[in-house]
Amino acid sequence: LEVAWRLRVQPRWGKVPITEISHSDVKGWIAALNAEFGASVVIRTYGVLASVLDDAVHDRRLSVNPARGGKMGLPRKIASRHVYLTHTQVEQLAAASGEYGTLIRTLAYTGLRWAEAIGLRAHSVDLTRSRIWVVQNAVEVGGQIIEGTPKSHKIRHVPMPSFLREEIRDRIADLGPDDLVFPSRAGDFMKRVRNSKNSKSWFKNAAAAAGAPRIKIHDLRHTTASSLAVQAGANVKAIQRMLGHASAAMTLDVYADLFDDDLDAVSAALDRSRSSQLGGARHGD
């Protein structure tokens, strides 16, 4: 949001009196954004301006919000296809990541978001119960790391498989309670930035070396919900709690593609039910 304001909203609207902003001006601005940026960026940028003007209406500086109402020309946000890795692919990626191997396994087998993983401190690891307590995250804003509550603003705990618990046990053995579990080489928060204009991030280098599909770090969170959970027989409610979704319905909506086999089961069940009731009678009898 801060980046959207600084790079796209403030340059256009920062010096314009709010009473001089018209509905058609906003629509023209959105059309220009559509020509340059993807749907997510346009929608987020528009939301910043619209929210500022909502406050102006609330404060009675404006009677109506010129950024609301009517057809604004906002793009439709099309969900991208999720990329799921197998256990073997995760292990190959972790091996290629060198010193970040445990971080890769943690992201893939716990469903932690990147900001939650880099903000994880030793006192939030419960080795006795094999749990990680997600109590805070560390979000990068304008090049600075800001600590705050998790995305849902709710504390949750996620399970660790035994093999991962042992890896993390070794990792935190000599750490103090407030030390970061996955610090940068300088000892502070890790950042997802390129080291230089001509170099790739360590994650992209590792993915290329492992021959993994084209993925982003966040795809490891998706992997948690796929073969590493759903295909292992975990129920949807447990996966919802693990990922920190607001509801099981949200989990089902986000990962509906993981349940394609269930559609085949429905078809087979209908066949069995029909045959049982009709007693093998021919169609149309």
N, C-alpha and C positions, 0 to 999 in steps of 0.2 A: 504493500500500500504506500509506503514511504517512497519507494522508487517510482511508482506510478505517478504520485504527486509531483515529485521533483523533476522527472524527465518529460512527462507528457501533459499534466494538468496545469501546473504552475506556469510553464512557458506560454501557454495559450490564454489562460484565464486569470493568472495571478494579479494583473494590474487592471482588469476590467471590473468596473463597478457592477455589483450583482444586479442592480436594477436595469442594466443595459444588456443583460444576457437574454437572448430570445430563444424560443423553442427551435426555430429554424436554424439559428446559429449553432446550437448544440447538435442538431441533426447533420449539418454540414461538417462539423468537426468529427463526428462519429464516422461519416463516410470517408473522410481523409484517413482516419485511423484504420478503417477496414482495408484500405489499399496498401497499408504498410505493415500491419501486425496481424497476428493470429487471433482467433476468437477469444481465448482466455485473457490475453493482454488487453484487448479492446473492452471486454466486459468489466474487467477489474478497473481499468482506467476510468471508464464511464461511471462506475460505482463510486469512485472517490469524489468526482464532481457532484454527482447527484446527492450524495450524503452531505456534502458541505452546504448545498442549497436547501436540503431538508432542514438543517439546523437554522438556516436563515428564515425559513417559513415558521419554524417553531418559535423563533425569537421575534417574530412579527416584523422582520426586515423586508420580507416579501409576502405577498398574498398567496401566490402559487409558485410552485417549483417549475421553472421552464425546462428542466431536464426530465420531468415526469409526464406521463400521459401521452396518448397517441402512439403511433408507430415510430420508434426512434431509429430504426434501421440497425439494431444490434444483431450481430451474427449469432448463428446457432452454434453452440458448443457441442462438438461431436466427440464422444468418448473414444479415446484411443484404445487400440487392442492391447490387452495385457500380455506381458511376456512372462512366462513361467519357466523356471529352471528345474531340472531334475536334481536329485541328490548328487549324482556324479558331476553334473555341471557346476553345482555350488562348490563342491570340493575342488574341482579344477580351478575355479575362479579364486578360491581362498588360497590355494597353493601359489598361484601366479601373483597374488597380492603381497606376498612376503610378510613383512611386519604387520600388515593390516589383515592377515588371515583370520584372526579371531573376531575382528570387527565384522568381516564379511559373514562369518558363520552366525554371529549374533543377530545381524540384520535379517538373515535368511530364515533363522529358526525361532525367532521371538516376535517378529513383526514390528519391532521398534521403528519409529520414524528416524530419519537421519538426525534431526535436531534433538530427539530424545536420547539417541545413542551417544552423541558427542557431549551431551550434558549430564550423562550418567556418572554418578560418584560412587565410590566404594561402599559407603554406608547404605546405599540403596540395593545392594546385592545380598540376598538372603540365601546363603549356601545351604543352610540346614533344611529349608523347605524347597530349595531349587527354584527360587522366585527372584525376579527383578521387579523392584517397585519403581514405577514410572511416576515421579513426583515433580519433575521439572524438565524443561528443554532449553536449548541454546540456539536461538535463531539469529542468522546473519542478516543484518539490516544496514545497508549503506557501508559495507565493509567492516562493521562493528558487530560483535556478538552480544546479544541481549538475552539474559536469562529470564525465564518466566515459567508459567504453568504449562502443562501439556495442552495440545490443541483443543481437547474437549473440556479443559479446565477441571478435569476429574482425575484423582489419583487412581491408578490401576496396577495390578500386578500380573506379570506374565510368567509362564513356566519356562524353565530351561531343561532341555534334554540332558541326560547324565553326562554325555561326552562334552557338552558345552560348559556345564557347571565345573567340570574338572579343569578345562582350559581357563575359565575365568578365575577359578580358585588360584591357579598358579599366577595369573596376571595381577591379582590384587594382594597377593601374599605380603608384599613389602610396602603396601600403600597405606596412607593414613585415611581415616574415615571420609574426609572431605576431598581427597584426591580424585581427579578424573580417571575413569577406567580406560578411556581411549583419548589420551591427550595428543596434541601435535608434538613434533620433535622438539619444539621449544618449550613444551610443558603446559601450553595453554590450550584453548579450544581449537579443534580442527576446523578448517574451512574448505568448502568445495570450490576452490578457485584454481585457475591455471597458474603454473609457476612462472610462465612467461608467455608472450604472444605466440610463440612457435612451438610450445610444448603442450602435450595432453596431460590431463590429470592422472594421478596414479591409478584411479579406478578404470579409466578408459584404456590405459596401457595394459592393465591386468586383464581386462575383458578381451582385448585383442590377442594377448599372449595365450589366453586360455581357449581361444576360438569360440567364445560365447556368442550368443545372438546379440544383436544391437540392443543394449539395455542401458537403463539409468539406475542409479543407486536405489531409487524408490521402487524399482521393479523387484528388488529383493523382498520388500514388504508384501508385494503381490504373491511372490513365490511361497511365502509362509502360508498363505491361504489356499494354495493349490495342492500339489502332490504331497507337500510336507505337512498338511493338516487335513484337508478334505479327503484326499485319497488315502490318508492313514486312518480315516474313520471318525475324525473329530466331529462333534455336532456343531451346528451353526451358532447356537447360543454361546458355546465356549469360544469359538473363533471370534465372535463379536466382542466378547469381553477381552480377549487377547489383543485384538487390534485397536480397541478403544472406540469402536463405532457407537453411534447414539442408539442404535437398535439392531436387532437381528434382521429386520426387514431391509435396513440399509446394507448390511453385509450381503444379503441375498441379491439385492439390486446391483451392487458393485461387482459381484463375482458370479452373476447368473450363468456365465459361460462355463463355469466349472461343474454345473449340474446338468449338462446335456445328456449324460447317461441316464439321469432320472426320467427324462422324457421317453427314452426307450422302455424303461421299466413301466411307465404309465401305459404305453401302447400294449405291451405284453400282458399287463394286468387286465386291460379291457378285453383282449382276446380270450383270456382264460375265463373271465366272468361271463362273456357272451356264450361261449361254448358250454359252460356249466348250466346256464339257464335255458338255453335252447335245446340242450340235449343232443347236439350234433345235427339239428335240423338245417336243411339247406337255406341259403339266403333267399328271402322272399316268400318262404312257405308260411 
